[in-house]
Amino acid sequence: MSNTLRDLTETFVDDDNSLIFEKNVSIPLESDGSVIRCNVYRPKAEGRYPVLVTYGPYGKDIYYGDPSLEVNPEHKSQSAAWETPDPVFWTARGYAIVRADERGLGQSPGVLDTMSAGTANCFFQVVEWAADQAWSSGKVGLLGVSYYAGSQWRVAAKRPKGLACIVPWEGMSDYYRDRCRHGGIFSNNFISFWWIHQVITNQYGRPGRAVAKWGEDTIEGDLSPEELLANMRDQNLDNDANKFLDDEYYASKNFPLENIQVPLLSVANWGGISLHLRGNVEGYTYAGSRHKWLRFIVGRHDLPLYYEEEVDMQVSFLEAFLKDNDYAGWKTGQVAPVSICLRKGDVGFNNPSGEKTFPRRQEQKWPIARTVYTKYHLTPSGSLLTELPQSTVNPTRLSYRAFGSQTDSHMLQLNTAPATSEYEVTGHIVAHLNVSVTSAVSPPPDNLDLDLFVILRHLSITGTEIYYTGSSGDAVPVTKGWLRLSMRSVNEANPRHREYLPWREYRSTDVLPVENDEVYPCDVELWPTNVVVQEGETLMLEIASEDTQGAGLFKHNSPVDR
């Protein structure tokens, strides 16, 4: 491979869509003399336009507009790419699009180190470059799903010149708590799947990309296997090797959400109960922005960004903060701070038309100001009661076999009484449990521990489960929570500690002992949720030692971690 990084910008004029397309534009990096390569799409008419920027690993040149896809046809042009704004749609509305390959991926050279402080610094420079171009109005907005949303939190906290607003659409904001270690447990399966299928396939210098129809071959040529290995940080290996938030690997990825000052529209999906949902809610809660909104949606993570009604909302927000055309009243208080999609009724899962029948309600605060926090008490009979049961002299233990066979009872399930009238559960849930572990071997091992998987399920009048749509279109329960018992320590003095959401710092110094047959109180954070329980329906609290129905790709089954 040549060591010379060349500027091989190609310019095309698309008369049919009245846009100019510049391919493989090189953005110089002041930090190391290298470049980030991007595609630029802008209206053909001369002028200065606000810019929508995306920066991520999935390939600026990998086409995502196949006719078989269920994406809104208005957003499947020949320039469409996974999880990013469609250039034809947005340039027609007076925006320029900059779609950049992240460092070490696609056509951008360097070390592949996803979600790191280093690659966030590159993103910072891309934003400032976009604001400074002759065709730019000087105002930059960020809009994208998943990775293209999560990266927005990090770069916005750095406050690049020109950044005017962000729309993190289903994007985690806390690398450790939201993505990698749920309650201290390594969420390994998705990271492995993601790395193998969506990241490493697009590494800069990887041979055969064009033949595999996965973008285009690297401009400077292929790298050797040794060079490819040296030029990447593998998230699987890094997460195996690091367990605590005070490890440099995780600590380096922390950033203060309070530093975010630009107008913010955080879009959270109730079904994203294993990756993005928590981060969208906490990101909204702690961002320092004076103008900020939280919107809850449902459905598969790849579709709603392009729904007509959601696009109309995106356009009105971006017009307000990138063009000063606030026809919807974002700046004047006409748009409520919180917008909630209410999951009421059984429409099935992965059913966009059915999900569009869910009602929507506007609120002024999150959590909702009129929330009534209600305690449900676990009972030996397997029920959940709002009234405290009669106390007994000797507490009763309910047991299950951790990692039991299919014939073993490997979970507990406790039900509320059937609803006598409709009620709504919206907000944060915490499960206070008193737990112990009895070792199957004697003497017990020195590293005895207990992983808790807590799930909230919704049952119909007939007792069958009502499923909701997960990130990949799979059937998921209402919500989930996790905790490794040795990481049960809570810092109540931290300003982020709330009675309904315990604050854990997950440091190596926070590890507490787990002794055989000892009883430990602990609080398990369940991710924020919404469900409307109608007359005759019930809620079920499930406690298990491993993933149960609804885990999908997000399993916690690392042989190293568990």
ROMARKOL-726127 format. One record per residue (C-alpha): residue number from 1; residue in one letter; x, y, z. Coordinates in Angstrom, 3 decimals, decimal comma. Layout:
N
REC   k r        u        v        w
REC NUM a        X        Y        Z
...
***
This chain:
562
REC   k r        u        v        w
REC   1 m    0,000    0,000    0,000
REC   2 s    1,178    3,521   -0,737
REC   3 n    1,955    5,692    2,284
REC   4 t    0,801    8,821    0,444
REC   5 l   -2,705    9,999    1,273
REC   6 r   -4,151   11,511   -1,856
REC   7 d   -7,017   13,886   -2,421
REC   8 l   -9,015   12,035   -5,052
REC   9 t  -12,222   14,035   -4,864
REC  10 e  -14,619   13,250   -7,687
REC  11 t  -17,426   15,666   -8,491
REC  12 f  -20,705   14,653  -10,067
REC  13 v  -23,749   16,720  -11,005
REC  14 d  -27,117   15,032  -10,528
REC  15 d  -29,426   17,092  -12,739
REC  16 d  -32,433   14,887  -12,034
REC  17 n  -32,264   15,742   -8,318
REC  18 s  -30,618   19,135   -8,721
REC  19 l  -27,665   18,315   -6,481
REC  20 i  -23,875   18,219   -6,580
REC  21 f  -22,161   15,103   -5,237
REC  22 e  -18,509   15,290   -4,212
REC  23 k  -17,044   11,876   -3,425
REC  24 n  -14,022   11,103   -1,231
REC  25 v  -13,427   14,653   -0,063
REC  26 s  -10,439   14,724    2,305
REC  27 i  -10,865   16,550    5,619
REC  28 p   -7,415   17,281    7,112
REC  29 l   -6,895   16,322   10,750
REC  30 e   -4,819   18,829   12,664
REC  31 s   -4,168   16,273   15,392
REC  32 d   -2,034   13,855   13,350
REC  33 g   -1,727   15,125    9,759
REC  34 s   -4,030   12,412    8,462
REC  35 v   -7,463   12,816    6,864
REC  36 i  -11,079   11,813    7,262
REC  37 r  -12,795   11,137    3,961
REC  38 c  -16,398   12,055    3,379
REC  39 n  -19,050   12,418    0,720
REC  40 v  -20,634   15,845    0,301
REC  41 y  -24,094   16,309   -1,188
REC  42 r  -25,360   19,861   -1,680
REC  43 p  -28,023   21,661   -3,689
REC  44 k  -27,005   22,513   -7,249
REC  45 a  -28,075   26,126   -6,849
REC  46 e  -25,290   28,339   -5,544
REC  47 g  -25,711   29,411   -1,962
REC  48 r  -24,752   28,757    1,630
REC  49 y  -26,630   25,916    3,289
REC  50 p  -26,872   24,469    6,790
REC  51 v  -25,104   21,111    6,992
REC  52 l  -26,278   17,763    8,377
REC  53 v  -23,241   15,681    9,347
REC  54 t  -22,921   11,963   10,087
REC  55 y  -19,692   10,253   11,155
REC  56 g  -19,583    6,511   11,708
REC  57 p  -18,314    3,045   10,818
REC  58 y  -20,882    1,630    8,411
REC  59 g  -19,553    2,966    5,124
REC  60 k  -20,411    6,186    3,335
REC  61 d  -20,441    4,231    0,047
REC  62 i  -22,433    1,182    1,161
REC  63 y  -25,842    1,489   -0,500
REC  64 y  -28,972    1,060    1,621
REC  65 g  -31,962    1,545   -0,606
REC  66 d  -32,881   -1,866   -1,976
REC  67 p  -36,511   -1,952   -3,153
REC  68 s  -37,263   -4,874   -0,821
REC  69 l  -36,487   -2,782    2,265
REC  70 e  -39,427   -1,429    4,225
REC  71 v  -37,989    2,073    4,503
REC  72 n  -40,227    4,928    3,391
REC  73 p  -39,630    5,183   -0,414
REC  74 e  -39,018    8,931   -0,104
REC  75 h  -35,745    8,069    1,666
REC  76 k  -34,409    5,286   -0,578
REC  77 s  -32,591    7,261   -3,270
REC  78 q  -29,469    6,029   -5,049
REC  79 s  -27,463    7,845   -2,351
REC  80 a  -29,129    6,206    0,676
REC  81 a  -26,892    4,760    3,405
REC  82 w  -27,676    2,828    6,586
REC  83 e  -29,073    4,871    9,491
REC  84 t  -28,277    8,269    7,929
REC  85 p  -30,329   11,086    6,341
REC  86 d  -31,064   10,547    2,659
REC  87 p  -29,208   13,202    0,595
REC  88 v  -31,805   13,540   -2,160
REC  89 f  -34,583   14,271    0,324
REC  90 w  -32,601   16,770    2,398
REC  91 t  -30,800   18,662   -0,363
REC  92 a  -34,205   19,288   -1,962
REC  93 r  -35,103   21,072    1,278
REC  94 g  -32,051   23,313    1,287
REC  95 y  -29,520   21,334    3,329
REC  96 a  -26,036   20,068    2,563
REC  97 i  -25,131   16,546    3,703
REC  98 v  -21,670   15,484    4,880
REC  99 r  -21,393   11,722    5,365
REC 100 a  -17,976   10,813    6,765
REC 101 d  -16,235    7,473    7,216
REC 102 e  -14,970    7,168   10,776
REC 103 r  -11,214    6,987   11,315
REC 104 g   -9,853    3,554   10,391
REC 105 l  -12,950    2,612    8,386
REC 106 g  -14,121    2,874    4,776
REC 107 q  -11,839    5,383    3,049
REC 108 s  -10,544    7,052    6,244
REC 109 p   -7,082    5,853    7,286
REC 110 g   -5,913    5,443   10,866
REC 111 v   -6,527    3,246   13,862
REC 112 l  -10,014    1,779   14,115
REC 113 d  -11,076    2,567   17,691
REC 114 t  -14,857    2,897   17,745
REC 115 m  -16,558    5,069   20,381
REC 116 s  -13,214    6,267   21,737
REC 117 a  -12,157    9,747   22,807
REC 118 g   -9,734    9,790   19,876
REC 119 t  -12,321    9,170   17,204
REC 120 a  -14,688   11,673   18,881
REC 121 n  -11,920   14,254   18,466
REC 122 c  -11,850   13,445   14,737
REC 123 f  -15,617   13,957   14,612
REC 124 f  -15,107   17,337   16,306
REC 125 q  -12,777   18,363   13,464
REC 126 v  -15,240   17,139   10,825
REC 127 v  -17,991   19,331   12,324
REC 128 e  -15,747   22,398   12,398
REC 129 w  -14,612   21,723    8,806
REC 130 a  -18,250   21,479    7,632
REC 131 a  -19,090   24,798    9,294
REC 132 d  -16,179   26,494    7,536
REC 133 q  -16,836   25,536    3,896
REC 134 a  -17,786   28,086    1,237
REC 135 w  -21,095   26,307    0,587
REC 136 s  -21,934   26,140    4,314
REC 137 s  -24,070   28,630    6,219
REC 138 g  -21,799   28,031    9,210
REC 139 k  -24,499   26,084   11,051
REC 140 v  -24,196   22,317   11,515
REC 141 g  -26,844   19,881   12,744
REC 142 l  -26,469   16,194   13,588
REC 143 l  -29,142   13,626   12,699
REC 144 g  -28,783    9,849   12,618
REC 145 v  -29,772    6,546   14,240
REC 146 s  -27,952    4,234   16,659
REC 147 y  -24,181    4,682   16,240
REC 148 y  -24,812    7,923   14,347
REC 149 a  -26,807    9,061   17,381
REC 150 g  -24,542    7,830   20,178
REC 151 s  -21,571    9,655   18,679
REC 152 q  -23,558   12,915   18,775
REC 153 w  -23,541   13,060   22,582
REC 154 r  -19,755   12,757   22,710
REC 155 v  -18,981   15,366   20,068
REC 156 a  -21,610   17,829   21,312
REC 157 a  -19,994   17,743   24,755
REC 158 k  -16,791   18,991   23,062
REC 159 r  -18,669   22,035   21,704
REC 160 p  -17,228   22,284   18,175
REC 161 k  -17,538   25,612   16,383
REC 162 g  -20,633   25,730   14,192
REC 163 l  -22,602   22,974   15,907
REC 164 a  -26,120   24,392   16,258
REC 165 c  -28,339   21,426   17,252
REC 166 i  -28,403   17,634   17,562
REC 167 v  -30,997   14,888   17,087
REC 168 p  -29,630   11,686   18,697
REC 169 w  -32,236    9,209   17,462
REC 170 e  -31,973    6,040   19,546
REC 171 g  -28,389    6,554   20,691
REC 172 m  -26,832    5,406   23,957
REC 173 s  -24,976    8,060   25,931
REC 174 d  -23,198    5,914   28,554
REC 175 y  -20,778    3,430   27,012
REC 176 y  -20,410    1,317   30,154
REC 177 r  -23,946    1,253   31,573
REC 178 d  -25,986    1,378   28,335
REC 179 r  -23,946   -0,812   26,028
REC 180 c  -21,158   -2,912   27,476
REC 181 r  -21,858   -3,921   31,073
REC 182 h  -25,484   -4,028   32,102
REC 183 g  -25,438   -3,902   35,885
REC 184 g  -21,776   -4,913   35,675
REC 185 i  -22,488   -7,935   33,403
REC 186 f  -20,785   -8,018   29,983
REC 187 s  -23,367   -7,752   27,160
REC 188 n  -21,053   -9,640   24,849
REC 189 n  -23,264  -11,258   22,217
REC 190 f  -24,429   -8,107   20,467
REC 191 i  -20,979   -6,510   20,535
REC 192 s  -19,521   -9,623   18,906
REC 193 f  -22,271   -9,737   16,257
REC 194 w  -21,950   -6,006   15,574
REC 195 w  -18,167   -6,147   15,322
REC 196 i  -18,069   -9,112   12,945
REC 197 h  -20,938   -8,113   10,662
REC 198 q  -20,908   -4,318   10,617
REC 199 v  -17,501   -2,997   11,634
REC 200 i  -14,497   -5,142   10,805
REC 201 t  -15,930   -5,852    7,340
REC 202 n  -15,479   -2,151    6,554
REC 203 q  -11,989   -1,623    8,008
REC 204 y   -9,737    0,711    6,038
REC 205 g   -7,387   -1,391    3,896
REC 206 r   -9,378   -4,632    4,149
REC 207 p   -9,143   -6,586    0,872
REC 208 g  -12,187   -7,680   -1,104
REC 209 r  -14,724   -5,105   -0,027
REC 210 a  -15,826   -4,303   -3,577
REC 211 v  -16,118   -7,971   -4,554
REC 212 a  -18,241   -8,571   -1,455
REC 213 k  -20,382   -5,551   -2,470
REC 214 w  -19,512   -3,974    0,866
REC 215 g  -18,512   -0,537   -0,287
REC 216 e  -15,423    0,043   -2,393
REC 217 d  -11,814   -1,061   -2,129
REC 218 t   -9,494    1,299   -0,270
REC 219 i   -8,128    4,126   -2,416
REC 220 e   -4,535    3,611   -1,243
REC 221 g   -4,760   -0,162   -1,647
REC 222 d   -4,985   -3,141    0,690
REC 223 l   -3,264   -3,544    4,022
REC 224 s   -1,543   -6,755    5,063
REC 225 p   -3,137   -8,942    7,773
REC 226 e   -0,461   -7,734   10,170
REC 227 e   -1,199   -4,079    9,395
REC 228 l   -4,941   -4,610    9,728
REC 229 l   -4,478   -6,171   13,153
REC 230 a   -2,132   -3,419   14,309
REC 231 n   -4,599   -0,748   13,155
REC 232 m   -7,567   -1,738   15,292
REC 233 r   -8,819   -1,891   18,856
REC 234 d  -11,183   -4,865   19,076
REC 235 q  -14,155   -4,048   21,335
REC 236 n  -14,584   -7,734   22,162
REC 237 l  -11,048   -8,072   23,524
REC 238 d  -11,125   -4,703   25,281
REC 239 n  -14,376   -5,521   27,061
REC 240 d  -13,070   -8,936   28,073
REC 241 a   -9,976   -7,327   29,560
REC 242 n  -11,740   -4,488   31,431
REC 243 k  -14,519   -4,752   34,002
REC 244 f  -14,753   -1,487   35,900
REC 245 l  -15,490    2,135   35,158
REC 246 d  -12,213    3,233   36,723
REC 247 d  -10,283    1,087   34,217
REC 248 e   -8,653    3,460   31,746
REC 249 y  -10,464    1,803   28,849
REC 250 y  -13,908    2,766   30,201
REC 251 a  -12,864    5,932   32,022
REC 252 s  -11,484    7,398   28,789
REC 253 k  -14,933    7,096   27,210
REC 254 n  -16,700    9,079   29,931
REC 255 f  -17,720   12,659   29,204
REC 256 p  -19,891   15,251   30,978
REC 257 l  -23,355   15,452   29,475
REC 258 e  -23,695   18,808   31,231
REC 259 n  -21,237   20,246   28,678
REC 260 i  -23,824   19,842   25,923
REC 261 q  -25,305   23,294   25,341
REC 262 v  -26,881   23,149   21,876
REC 263 p  -30,615   22,555   21,321
REC 264 l  -31,323   18,860   21,665
REC 265 l  -34,069   16,499   20,508
REC 266 s  -33,490   13,077   22,097
REC 267 v  -35,600   10,314   20,549
REC 268 a  -35,934    7,145   22,644
REC 269 n  -37,553    3,865   21,594
REC 270 w  -39,492    1,983   24,287
REC 271 g  -38,450   -1,275   22,632
REC 272 g  -34,716   -0,569   22,854
REC 273 i  -34,460   -2,235   26,272
REC 274 s  -30,909   -3,545   25,887
REC 275 l  -28,949   -0,775   24,159
REC 276 h  -30,098    2,786   23,472
REC 277 l  -33,225    3,582   25,510
REC 278 r  -31,567    4,347   28,828
REC 279 g  -28,975    6,589   27,204
REC 280 n  -31,548    8,722   25,409
REC 281 v  -33,437    9,328   28,651
REC 282 e  -30,386   10,027   30,800
REC 283 g  -28,824   12,097   28,016
REC 284 y  -31,890   14,302   27,916
REC 285 t  -32,036   14,506   31,708
REC 286 y  -28,466   15,709   32,220
REC 287 a  -27,641   17,626   29,042
REC 288 g  -26,949   21,274   29,828
REC 289 s  -29,023   22,521   26,892
REC 290 r  -31,543   25,262   27,621
REC 291 h  -33,674   24,032   24,720
REC 292 k  -34,153   20,273   24,952
REC 293 w  -36,889   17,757   24,208
REC 294 l  -37,455   14,053   24,824
REC 295 r  -39,616   12,061   22,412
REC 296 f  -40,589    8,402   22,880
REC 297 i  -41,352    6,193   19,891
REC 298 v  -41,899    2,481   19,186
REC 299 g  -40,965    0,077   16,398
REC 300 r  -37,869   -1,349   14,778
REC 301 h  -34,844    0,893   15,111
REC 302 d  -34,245    1,150   11,343
REC 303 l  -37,694    2,391   10,285
REC 304 p  -39,185    5,230   12,368
REC 305 l  -36,476    7,773   11,450
REC 306 y  -38,008    7,735    7,964
REC 307 y  -41,729    7,679    8,843
REC 308 e  -43,451   10,668    7,248
REC 309 e  -44,758   12,062   10,543
REC 310 e  -41,342   11,704   12,207
REC 311 v  -39,577   13,354    9,275
REC 312 d  -42,010   16,266    9,437
REC 313 m  -41,014   16,704   13,069
REC 314 q  -37,284   16,504   12,224
REC 315 v  -37,704   19,107    9,486
REC 316 s  -39,506   21,532   11,802
REC 317 f  -36,823   21,157   14,508
REC 318 l  -33,916   21,617   12,087
REC 319 e  -35,614   24,536   10,350
REC 320 a  -35,963   26,243   13,728
REC 321 f  -32,347   25,884   14,811
REC 322 l  -30,458   25,786   11,499
REC 323 k  -32,509   28,273    9,451
REC 324 d  -34,259   30,332   12,153
REC 325 n  -37,579   29,324   10,605
REC 326 d  -39,476   28,312   13,737
REC 327 y  -42,910   27,734   12,239
REC 328 a  -43,653   24,920   14,733
REC 329 g  -42,820   26,986   17,816
REC 330 w  -39,862   25,044   19,238
REC 331 k  -38,308   28,224   20,610
REC 332 t  -41,523   29,750   21,903
REC 333 g  -42,806   26,900   24,052
REC 334 q  -45,398   25,554   21,629
REC 335 v  -43,721   22,126   21,553
REC 336 a  -44,010   20,234   24,850
REC 337 p  -40,683   19,161   26,405
REC 338 v  -41,722   15,490   26,558
REC 339 s  -43,795   13,502   24,058
REC 340 i  -44,846    9,969   25,017
REC 341 c  -46,132    7,165   22,818
REC 342 l  -48,498    5,107   24,993
REC 343 r  -48,286    1,341   24,507
REC 344 k  -51,958    0,524   24,890
REC 345 g  -53,511   -2,588   23,399
REC 346 d  -52,045   -5,701   21,823
REC 347 v  -51,128   -4,856   18,225
REC 348 g  -48,490   -7,571   17,994
REC 349 f  -44,794   -6,954   17,446
REC 350 n  -42,975   -5,729   14,346
REC 351 n  -46,241   -4,269   13,128
REC 352 p  -45,667   -0,633   12,074
REC 353 s  -49,261    0,002   11,038
REC 354 g  -50,555   -1,382   14,324
REC 355 e  -48,050    0,615   16,352
REC 356 k  -49,171    3,816   14,687
REC 357 t  -52,518    3,361   16,450
REC 358 f  -50,847    3,849   19,844
REC 359 p  -51,961    7,220   21,275
REC 360 r  -49,480   10,032   21,960
REC 361 r  -49,507   12,443   24,876
REC 362 q  -47,511   15,580   25,645
REC 363 e  -45,936   16,202   29,044
REC 364 q  -44,011   19,049   30,670
REC 365 k  -41,501   16,997   32,686
REC 366 w  -39,606   13,723   32,860
REC 367 p  -40,302   11,791   34,956
REC 368 i  -43,939   12,848   34,625
REC 369 a  -44,657   15,374   37,377
REC 370 r  -47,831   13,635   38,616
REC 371 t  -46,167   10,209   38,919
REC 372 v  -47,364    8,167   41,894
REC 373 y  -44,552    5,812   42,901
REC 374 t  -46,252    2,604   43,986
REC 375 k  -44,678   -0,267   45,912
REC 376 y  -45,489   -3,841   45,005
REC 377 h  -44,562   -6,444   47,626
REC 378 l  -43,263   -9,887   46,654
REC 379 t  -45,062  -12,728   48,425
REC 380 p  -44,311  -16,429   49,019
REC 381 s  -47,379  -17,320   46,948
REC 382 g  -45,815  -15,769   43,834
REC 383 s  -47,918  -12,646   43,735
REC 384 l  -47,211   -8,908   43,773
REC 385 l  -49,388   -6,984   46,225
REC 386 t  -49,742   -3,244   46,723
REC 387 e  -50,731   -3,894   50,334
REC 388 l  -47,971   -5,057   52,683
REC 389 p  -48,668   -8,721   53,516
REC 390 q  -48,851   -9,935   57,101
REC 391 s  -45,318  -10,125   58,481
REC 392 t  -44,024  -13,535   59,553
REC 393 v  -41,442  -14,441   62,162
REC 394 n  -39,348  -16,356   59,663
REC 395 p  -38,953  -14,838   56,201
REC 396 t  -39,751  -17,200   53,350
REC 397 r  -37,241  -18,013   50,631
REC 398 l  -38,239  -18,557   47,008
REC 399 s  -35,498  -20,459   45,197
REC 400 y  -34,430  -21,350   41,689
REC 401 r  -31,461  -23,188   40,232
REC 402 a  -28,993  -20,889   38,482
REC 403 f  -28,056  -22,233   35,028
REC 404 g  -30,427  -25,116   35,552
REC 405 s  -31,435  -27,608   32,887
REC 406 q  -34,722  -27,233   31,057
REC 407 t  -36,394  -29,482   33,633
REC 408 d  -35,188  -27,293   36,511
REC 409 s  -36,938  -24,204   37,779
REC 410 h  -34,387  -21,577   36,731
REC 411 m  -36,445  -18,451   37,399
REC 412 l  -39,113  -16,936   39,614
REC 413 q  -42,273  -15,342   38,231
REC 414 l  -44,565  -13,183   40,351
REC 415 n  -47,845  -11,687   39,119
REC 416 t  -49,946   -8,693   40,042
REC 417 a  -53,654   -9,252   40,506
REC 418 p  -55,717   -8,737   37,340
REC 419 a  -56,420   -5,021   36,886
REC 420 t  -59,881   -3,981   38,053
REC 421 s  -59,553   -0,810   35,981
REC 422 e  -57,073    0,588   33,490
REC 423 y  -53,793    1,992   34,813
REC 424 e  -50,557    3,259   33,269
REC 425 v  -46,953    2,538   34,188
REC 426 t  -44,631    5,197   32,768
REC 427 g  -41,200    6,056   34,115
REC 428 h  -38,473    4,351   36,119
REC 429 i  -38,763    1,095   38,065
REC 430 v  -36,458   -0,310   40,725
REC 431 a  -36,659   -3,816   42,210
REC 432 h  -35,559   -4,063   45,840
REC 433 l  -34,569   -7,676   46,466
REC 434 n  -33,051   -9,630   49,354
REC 435 v  -31,010  -12,387   47,754
REC 436 s  -28,574  -15,125   48,625
REC 437 v  -26,656  -17,752   46,712
REC 438 t  -25,942  -21,306   47,766
REC 439 s  -22,995  -22,899   46,032
REC 440 a  -23,491  -26,256   44,330
REC 441 v  -19,962  -27,290   45,319
REC 442 s  -18,287  -27,569   48,706
REC 443 p  -16,318  -25,680   49,730
REC 444 p  -17,731  -22,702   47,827
REC 445 p  -15,404  -21,082   45,269
REC 446 d  -13,551  -17,879   46,191
REC 447 n  -15,193  -15,957   43,329
REC 448 l  -18,773  -16,753   44,272
REC 449 d  -21,210  -14,262   42,726
REC 450 l  -24,785  -13,941   41,531
REC 451 d  -26,088  -12,327   38,351
REC 452 l  -29,658  -11,070   38,513
REC 453 f  -31,825  -10,699   35,401
REC 454 v  -35,095   -8,923   36,207
REC 455 i  -37,813   -8,649   33,559
REC 456 l  -41,246   -6,999   33,557
REC 457 r  -43,814   -8,733   31,356
REC 458 h  -47,385   -7,855   30,346
REC 459 l  -50,015  -10,599   30,292
REC 460 s  -53,388  -10,485   28,579
REC 461 i  -56,724  -11,429   30,167
REC 462 t  -56,121  -15,030   29,019
REC 463 g  -52,616  -15,121   30,534
REC 464 t  -50,706  -15,012   27,253
REC 465 e  -47,863  -12,506   27,005
REC 466 i  -48,301   -9,253   25,105
REC 467 y  -45,075   -8,654   23,216
REC 468 y  -43,579   -5,395   21,964
REC 469 t  -41,170   -4,654   19,153
REC 470 g  -37,442   -4,873   19,904
REC 471 s  -34,589   -3,190   18,048
REC 472 s  -34,384   -5,909   15,395
REC 473 g  -38,109   -6,470   15,032
REC 474 d  -38,067   -9,288   17,581
REC 475 a  -40,603   -9,887   20,364
REC 476 v  -39,568   -8,284   23,657
REC 477 p  -41,147   -7,815   27,103
REC 478 v  -42,010   -4,488   28,727
REC 479 t  -38,544   -3,780   30,142
REC 480 k  -35,468   -5,317   31,773
REC 481 g  -32,822   -4,754   34,409
REC 482 w  -29,611   -6,485   35,455
REC 483 l  -27,213   -6,584   38,395
REC 484 r  -24,079   -8,481   39,362
REC 485 l  -24,436   -8,871   43,110
REC 486 s  -20,796   -8,032   43,871
REC 487 m  -21,447   -4,661   42,161
REC 488 r  -24,474   -3,823   44,326
REC 489 s  -22,801   -0,810   45,972
REC 490 v  -24,816    2,410   45,523
REC 491 n  -23,498    5,948   45,958
REC 492 e  -26,436    7,831   47,453
REC 493 a  -24,296   10,968   47,811
REC 494 n  -23,917   11,315   44,041
REC 495 p  -26,227   14,010   42,593
REC 496 r  -27,416   11,497   40,004
REC 497 h  -28,710    9,102   42,637
REC 498 r  -32,495    9,043   42,730
REC 499 e  -34,820    6,920   44,819
REC 500 y  -36,302    5,483   41,622
REC 501 l  -32,892    5,042   39,929
REC 502 p  -29,957    3,937   42,128
REC 503 w  -26,584    5,374   41,084
REC 504 r  -23,738    2,885   40,800
REC 505 e  -20,203    3,882   39,934
REC 506 y  -18,949    0,380   39,052
REC 507 r  -15,391    1,038   40,229
REC 508 s  -12,937   -1,687   41,151
REC 509 t  -13,054   -0,274   44,681
REC 510 d  -16,834   -0,797   44,816
REC 511 v  -16,671   -4,603   44,636
REC 512 l  -18,393   -6,174   47,661
REC 513 p  -18,075   -9,748   48,894
REC 514 v  -20,631  -12,455   48,130
REC 515 e  -20,532  -15,222   50,737
REC 516 n  -22,288  -18,547   50,604
REC 517 d  -25,827  -18,478   52,069
REC 518 e  -25,558  -14,852   53,203
REC 519 v  -28,559  -12,628   52,483
REC 520 y  -27,863   -9,305   50,750
REC 521 p  -30,299   -6,472   50,030
REC 522 c  -29,849   -4,934   46,597
REC 523 d  -31,651   -2,574   44,239
REC 524 v  -31,928   -3,520   40,572
REC 525 e  -32,450   -0,671   38,101
REC 526 l  -34,950   -1,529   35,379
REC 527 w  -34,784    0,622   32,269
REC 528 p  -37,441    3,333   31,830
REC 529 t  -40,676    2,117   30,307
REC 530 n  -44,305    2,629   29,423
REC 531 v  -47,232    0,221   29,381
REC 532 v  -50,984    0,676   29,778
REC 533 v  -52,549   -2,226   31,693
REC 534 q  -56,201   -2,657   30,832
REC 535 e  -58,951   -4,273   32,877
REC 536 g  -58,270   -7,966   33,466
REC 537 e  -54,600   -7,789   32,430
REC 538 t  -51,639   -8,409   34,733
REC 539 l  -47,966   -7,576   35,059
REC 540 m  -45,383  -10,271   35,777
REC 541 l  -42,022   -9,721   37,467
REC 542 e  -39,499  -12,348   36,426
REC 543 i  -36,213  -12,967   38,274
REC 544 a  -33,625  -15,251   36,705
REC 545 s  -29,906  -15,962   36,655
REC 546 e  -29,491  -15,708   32,890
REC 547 d  -31,128  -14,316   29,764
REC 548 t  -34,691  -15,458   29,149
REC 549 q  -37,202  -14,760   26,372
REC 550 g  -36,686  -11,406   24,686
REC 551 a  -32,892  -11,214   24,874
REC 552 g  -32,462  -11,683   21,122
REC 553 l  -29,001  -10,533   20,044
REC 554 f  -28,366   -8,956   23,444
REC 555 k  -27,323  -12,044   25,404
REC 556 h  -24,892  -12,038   28,319
REC 557 n  -23,150  -15,376   27,764
REC 558 s  -19,427  -14,628   27,749
REC 559 p  -17,491  -17,672   29,015
REC 560 v  -14,854  -15,270   30,336
REC 561 d  -17,197  -12,893   32,155
REC 562 r  -19,691  -15,462   33,466
***
